[in-house]
Amino acid sequence: MTGTARFAAFGVLGTFRAFSACGRPGGADMLVRLLYASRAAAGLAPEDLTAILRTSRAHNAANGITGVLCHSEGIFLQVLEGGRAAVNTLYNRIVADRRHHGAELVLYEEIGERRFAGWAMGQVALARLNPSLLLKYSATATLDPFAVSGAVSMALFEELVATASVACQG
Ligand SMILES: Cc1cc2nc3c(=O)[nH]c(=O)nc-3n(C[C@H](O)[C@H](O)[C@H](O)COP(=O)(O)O)c2cc1C
């Protein structure tokens, strides 16, 4: 069966639904959303963050994964969306990365559609945000995903996207 014919067959069966940010098929397995928080390694430099984002965008686009990475005052908060196998494999790799530690899974859910489909890996530098946005969702104007529920962290992400606070270079 040709690639086109296979694609058409999936369409007829109604089982093909995961696409990458680039519009390429990202896998026929079910979609999931994963949100985790972690603490940056001591001495993490801006170049390290740039390298993480560069790798993420290349790898994620090729594997049908989309999402957003927040970094603020030594804390990472990242949302990943994509096929279940791809997201789970990537999460295991990220957790083992020595550029951060103490990763805590704060939300994992099966989803019908993506919320961050436009980003192979968007970036949020929370230091530049209006503190009132953080105060809306937590007791202080600092990012502390370890102290709030996964639902609250997701609400913050959604607002960041709605207020166009997500940057994506390259
Ligand atoms: C906070 C953080 C977030 C990361 N996010 C991603 C990501 O979204 N996609 C990705 O491919 N790698 C991400 N990485 C990098 C991976 O841990 C890993 O270094 C990269 O995928 C290359 O893996 P490899 O050396 O086994 O090929 C992240 C690393 C950190 C510390």
The ligand as an SDF file (V2000), in Angstrom:
LIG
                    3D

 31 33  0  0  0  0  0  0  0  0999 V2000
   13.8930   20.6170   31.3250 C   0  0  0  0  0  0  0  0  0  0  0  0
   14.2200   19.8120   30.1000 C   0  0  0  0  0  0  0  0  0  0  0  0
   13.2810   19.6760   29.0820 C   0  0  0  0  0  0  0  0  0  0  0  0
   13.5600   18.9370   27.9400 C   0  0  0  0  0  0  0  0  0  0  0  0
   12.6150   18.8220   26.9600 N   0  0  0  0  0  0  0  0  0  0  0  0
   12.8790   18.0690   25.8640 C   0  0  0  0  0  0  0  0  0  0  0  0
   11.8950   17.9140   24.8390 C   0  0  0  0  0  0  0  0  0  0  0  0
   10.7870   18.4410   24.8800 O   0  0  0  0  0  0  0  0  0  0  0  0
   12.2530   17.1500   23.7570 N   0  0  0  0  0  0  0  0  0  0  0  0
   13.4780   16.5580   23.6410 C   0  0  0  0  0  0  0  0  0  0  0  0
   13.7260   15.8670   22.6570 O   0  0  0  0  0  0  0  0  0  0  0  0
   14.4140   16.6910   24.6020 N   0  0  0  0  0  0  0  0  0  0  0  0
   14.1500   17.4380   25.6950 C   0  0  0  0  0  0  0  0  0  0  0  0
   15.1120   17.5830   26.6620 N   0  0  0  0  0  0  0  0  0  0  0  0
   16.4390   16.9980   26.4110 C   0  0  0  0  0  0  0  0  0  0  0  0
   16.4600   15.5090   26.6820 C   0  0  0  0  0  0  0  0  0  0  0  0
   16.5990   15.2850   28.0710 O   0  0  0  0  0  0  0  0  0  0  0  0
   17.6380   14.8530   25.9220 C   0  0  0  0  0  0  0  0  0  0  0  0
   18.8430   15.4860   26.2690 O   0  0  0  0  0  0  0  0  0  0  0  0
   17.4630   14.9690   24.4180 C   0  0  0  0  0  0  0  0  0  0  0  0
   16.1970   14.4830   24.0390 O   0  0  0  0  0  0  0  0  0  0  0  0
   18.5700   14.2180   23.6500 C   0  0  0  0  0  0  0  0  0  0  0  0
   18.5620   12.8860   24.0140 O   0  0  0  0  0  0  0  0  0  0  0  0
   19.6780   11.8680   23.4340 P   0  0  0  0  0  0  0  0  0  0  0  0
   20.9870   12.4610   23.8150 O   0  0  0  0  0  0  0  0  0  0  0  0
   19.3600   10.5720   24.1060 O   0  0  0  0  0  0  0  0  0  0  0  0
   19.4610   11.8580   21.9500 O   0  0  0  0  0  0  0  0  0  0  0  0
   14.8300   18.3120   27.8060 C   0  0  0  0  0  0  0  0  0  0  0  0
   15.7750   18.4380   28.8500 C   0  0  0  0  0  0  0  0  0  0  0  0
   15.4790   19.1770   29.9850 C   0  0  0  0  0  0  0  0  0  0  0  0
   16.5020   19.3040   31.0690 C   0  0  0  0  0  0  0  0  0  0  0  0
  1  2  1  0
  2  3  1  0
  2 30  2  0
  3  4  2  0
  4  5  1  0
  4 28  1  0
  5  6  2  0
  6  7  1  0
  6 13  1  0
  7  8  2  0
  7  9  1  0
  9 10  1  0
 10 11  2  0
 10 12  1  0
 12 13  2  0
 13 14  1  0
 14 15  1  0
 14 28  1  0
 15 16  1  0
 16 17  1  0
 16 18  1  0
 18 19  1  0
 18 20  1  0
 20 21  1  0
 20 22  1  0
 22 23  1  0
 23 24  1  0
 24 25  2  0
 24 26  1  0
 24 27  1  0
 28 29  2  0
 29 30  1  0
 30 31  1  0
M  END
$$$$
